[in-house]
Amino acid sequence: MGRFLIFMSYIGTNYSGIQKQVMNHGLKILTIQEQIEIALKSLNPRNVVKSCISSRTDAGVHAFQNTMHCDLLRKNEDCEYDPQFLKNGMNYWLRKKKETIRITNVLRVNDDFHCRRQIKKRSYMYRVAVPFKEIAPQTGYSALTILEKNNAFILWKPIDMGKFMSAAEAMVGTHDFTAFTTVKSLREKNESPMRTVSIEIKLGRTALKQHNPGLEFWEVYVHSRSFLFRFVEWLVPWCRWQLMN
């Protein structure tokens, strides 16, 4: 039996998050973790495939890189799986099934390695499209090229990014972030709302700038060892709300 660390990248638009979920009223819930486990099962290991993810992402969220680990026992006990074989085999199955998931690397790690407990830092990037002038309501999302449709949150009115950064700075450091999650989540997980956070805000780029006239793309990077449920999703709108009020 060998433990393997799997690096993956994905477009989360069509998935109900990364974490495998229980069937809902008999309907199959499509998740990234489950699809990767099915890809591993296609390689015919002797053991039942059970993976552990390092960081959870919600429905529709993409990842440049996320990780999971799993234990695998090859049918031929005289040798272990080769990491490159696992990578190529999983990517073959994922491409065949037209999943928007790619395995970027696989490493053999110590049998006591744990990708979630031993993680040192997590980083999320929230991408915002800011207009130079107010966008008419009837224009809607047509202001954003279709290739950026699921890759940025568009604002309808210009905002002062200097003031936005100042609002974000108030979040930096160690704070009680109860207001940025749900009470239900805190109770279910029995976890503290205290988190230590750092934030970077940069002017981003788009490969199709000429097709997004009148828009600037800003990237908000949020770093912490761990995040509360919905924290990043609620942080950026809160900063914008501070400007409007």
C-alpha positions as CSV (number, residue, x, y, z in Angstrom):
1,M,0.0,0.0,0.0
2,G,1.4,3.4,-1.0
3,R,0.2,6.9,-0.2
4,F,0.1,9.3,-3.1
5,L,-0.3,13.1,-3.2
6,I,-2.3,14.2,-6.3
7,F,-2.1,17.8,-7.6
8,M,-5.1,18.9,-9.7
9,S,-6.4,21.9,-11.6
10,Y,-10.1,22.3,-12.6
11,I,-12.8,24.6,-13.9
12,G,-15.5,24.2,-11.3
13,T,-18.5,25.6,-13.3
14,N,-20.3,22.3,-13.8
15,Y,-19.5,20.8,-10.4
16,S,-21.2,21.1,-7.0
17,G,-17.9,21.9,-5.3
18,I,-14.9,19.6,-4.8
19,Q,-16.1,17.5,-1.8
20,K,-17.9,14.3,-2.5
21,Q,-21.5,14.5,-1.3
22,V,-24.3,12.1,-0.4
23,M,-27.0,11.5,-3.0
24,N,-29.8,14.1,-2.8
25,H,-33.2,12.5,-3.3
26,G,-31.8,9.9,-5.6
27,L,-30.1,12.5,-7.8
28,K,-26.4,12.2,-8.5
29,I,-24.4,15.1,-7.3
30,L,-21.4,15.9,-9.5
31,T,-18.2,16.7,-7.6
32,I,-14.6,16.9,-8.4
33,Q,-13.4,14.5,-5.7
34,E,-15.8,11.8,-6.9
35,Q,-14.8,12.1,-10.5
36,I,-11.1,11.8,-9.5
37,E,-11.9,8.7,-7.4
38,I,-13.7,7.1,-10.3
39,A,-10.6,7.9,-12.5
40,L,-8.5,6.1,-9.9
41,K,-10.8,3.1,-9.8
42,S,-10.4,2.8,-13.6
43,L,-6.8,1.8,-12.9
44,N,-8.0,-1.3,-11.0
45,P,-6.4,-1.0,-7.6
46,R,-6.9,-3.8,-5.1
47,N,-8.2,-1.6,-2.3
48,V,-11.3,0.6,-2.0
49,V,-10.4,4.1,-3.2
50,K,-10.9,6.8,-0.5
51,S,-9.3,10.2,-0.9
52,C,-8.7,13.2,1.4
53,I,-8.8,16.7,0.0
54,S,-6.6,19.5,1.3
55,S,-8.9,22.4,0.6
56,R,-12.6,22.6,-0.1
57,T,-14.0,24.8,-2.9
58,D,-17.7,25.6,-3.4
59,A,-19.9,25.1,-6.4
60,G,-18.6,26.9,-9.5
61,V,-15.2,27.7,-8.0
62,H,-12.1,27.0,-10.1
63,A,-8.6,26.0,-8.9
64,F,-5.2,26.6,-10.4
65,Q,-4.0,24.0,-8.0
66,N,-5.5,21.9,-5.2
67,T,-4.4,18.6,-3.7
68,M,-5.6,15.3,-2.3
69,H,-4.0,12.2,-1.0
70,C,-5.1,8.6,-1.2
71,D,-3.7,5.1,-0.5
72,L,-3.5,2.7,-3.4
73,L,-2.6,-1.0,-3.5
74,R,-1.6,-2.4,-6.8
75,K,-2.9,-5.9,-7.8
76,N,0.7,-7.0,-8.2
77,E,1.9,-6.6,-4.6
78,D,5.6,-6.9,-5.7
79,C,5.6,-3.3,-6.9
80,E,3.8,0.0,-6.2
81,Y,2.1,2.2,-8.7
82,D,4.4,4.5,-10.6
83,P,3.3,8.2,-10.0
84,Q,3.6,9.0,-13.7
85,F,1.4,6.0,-14.6
86,L,-1.3,7.3,-12.2
87,K,-1.1,10.8,-13.6
88,N,-1.4,9.6,-17.2
89,G,-4.1,7.1,-16.4
90,M,-6.3,9.6,-14.6
91,N,-5.9,12.2,-17.2
92,Y,-6.9,9.7,-19.9
93,W,-10.1,8.8,-18.2
94,L,-10.9,12.5,-17.4
95,R,-10.4,13.6,-21.0
96,K,-12.4,10.6,-22.2
97,K,-15.3,11.7,-20.0
98,K,-14.9,15.3,-21.0
99,E,-14.4,16.4,-17.4
100,T,-12.9,19.9,-16.8
101,I,-10.3,18.5,-14.4
102,R,-6.6,17.9,-15.1
103,I,-4.0,16.1,-12.9
104,T,-0.9,18.1,-13.0
105,N,1.4,16.0,-10.8
106,V,1.4,12.9,-8.6
107,L,4.0,12.2,-5.8
108,R,4.7,9.2,-3.6
109,V,4.7,10.5,0.0
110,N,5.2,9.0,3.4
111,D,2.5,6.7,4.6
112,D,1.7,9.1,7.5
113,F,1.5,12.2,5.3
114,H,-1.8,14.1,5.6
115,C,-2.5,16.8,3.0
116,R,-5.1,18.7,5.1
117,R,-3.5,18.5,8.6
118,Q,0.0,19.4,7.4
119,I,-0.9,22.2,5.1
120,K,1.0,25.5,5.8
121,K,-1.0,28.0,3.7
122,R,-4.0,28.3,1.5
123,S,-4.6,31.0,-1.1
124,Y,-7.7,32.1,-2.9
125,M,-7.9,34.6,-5.7
126,Y,-11.2,36.6,-6.3
127,R,-11.2,38.3,-9.7
128,V,-13.3,41.5,-10.1
129,A,-14.1,43.3,-13.4
130,V,-14.4,47.0,-12.6
131,P,-16.0,49.4,-15.3
132,F,-14.5,52.8,-16.0
133,K,-18.1,54.2,-16.2
134,E,-21.4,52.9,-15.1
135,I,-22.9,50.0,-17.1
136,A,-26.5,50.4,-18.1
137,P,-28.7,47.6,-16.6
138,Q,-29.9,46.4,-20.0
139,T,-26.3,45.9,-21.1
140,G,-25.8,43.3,-18.3
141,Y,-23.2,40.7,-18.7
142,S,-22.7,41.5,-22.4
143,A,-20.0,43.9,-21.2
144,L,-18.0,40.8,-20.4
145,T,-16.7,38.6,-23.2
146,I,-18.1,35.1,-23.1
147,L,-14.6,33.7,-22.4
148,E,-14.5,35.6,-19.2
149,K,-18.1,34.7,-18.2
150,N,-17.2,32.3,-15.4
151,N,-13.8,33.8,-14.6
152,A,-14.7,37.2,-13.0
153,F,-17.3,39.0,-11.0
154,I,-18.4,42.1,-12.8
155,L,-19.5,45.3,-11.1
156,W,-22.0,47.7,-12.7
157,K,-20.5,50.9,-11.3
158,P,-16.9,52.2,-11.0
159,I,-15.4,52.1,-7.5
160,D,-12.4,53.7,-6.0
161,M,-9.8,50.9,-5.8
162,G,-7.7,52.9,-3.3
163,K,-10.6,53.0,-0.9
164,F,-11.4,49.3,-1.6
165,M,-7.8,48.4,-0.6
166,S,-8.2,50.4,2.6
167,A,-11.3,48.5,3.4
168,A,-9.5,45.2,2.7
169,E,-6.6,46.2,5.0
170,A,-9.1,46.2,7.9
171,M,-9.4,42.5,7.5
172,V,-5.6,41.8,7.6
173,G,-4.3,40.2,10.8
174,T,-6.0,37.9,13.4
175,H,-9.7,38.6,13.9
176,D,-13.0,37.0,14.8
177,F,-14.7,36.4,11.4
178,T,-18.0,35.1,12.7
179,A,-19.8,37.7,10.4
180,F,-18.2,36.2,7.3
181,T,-19.5,32.6,7.7
182,T,-22.6,30.9,8.9
183,V,-23.5,30.0,12.5
184,K,-24.6,26.6,11.3
185,S,-21.2,25.9,9.8
186,L,-19.4,26.9,13.1
187,R,-21.7,24.7,15.2
188,E,-21.5,21.7,12.9
189,K,-17.7,21.8,12.7
190,N,-17.2,23.0,16.3
191,E,-14.5,25.4,15.1
192,S,-13.2,28.8,16.2
193,P,-14.1,31.8,14.1
194,M,-10.6,33.3,14.7
195,R,-8.4,33.4,11.7
196,T,-5.1,35.1,10.7
197,V,-5.4,36.6,7.2
198,S,-3.2,38.5,4.7
199,I,-4.6,40.2,1.6
200,E,-2.9,41.3,-1.7
201,I,-4.8,43.3,-4.4
202,K,-3.3,43.6,-7.8
203,L,-4.3,45.0,-11.2
204,G,-4.8,41.8,-13.3
205,R,-4.7,41.1,-17.0
206,T,-6.9,39.5,-19.5
207,A,-5.7,37.7,-22.7
208,L,-8.5,39.4,-24.6
209,K,-8.3,43.0,-23.3
210,Q,-9.4,44.4,-26.7
211,H,-12.6,42.4,-26.3
212,N,-13.4,43.8,-22.8
213,P,-13.4,47.6,-23.5
214,G,-14.0,49.8,-20.5
215,L,-13.1,47.2,-17.9
216,E,-10.2,46.7,-15.5
217,F,-9.6,43.3,-14.0
218,W,-8.5,43.3,-10.4
219,E,-7.3,40.3,-8.5
220,V,-7.8,40.0,-4.7
221,Y,-5.5,37.3,-3.2
222,V,-6.5,36.1,0.3
223,H,-4.0,34.0,2.3
224,S,-4.5,32.0,5.5
225,R,-3.7,28.6,7.0
226,S,-7.4,27.8,6.9
227,F,-10.7,29.5,5.9
228,L,-14.2,29.6,7.3
229,F,-17.1,28.5,5.1
230,R,-18.0,31.2,2.5
231,F,-15.4,33.6,4.0
232,V,-13.7,34.6,0.7
233,E,-17.1,34.7,-1.1
234,W,-18.4,37.2,1.3
235,L,-15.2,39.2,1.9
236,V,-15.0,41.1,-1.4
237,P,-18.7,42.1,-1.5
238,W,-18.3,43.4,2.1
239,C,-15.4,45.6,1.0
240,R,-17.5,47.0,-1.9
241,W,-20.4,47.6,0.5
242,Q,-18.1,49.6,2.7
243,L,-17.5,51.9,-0.3
244,M,-21.1,52.3,-1.1
245,N,-22.0,53.2,2.5
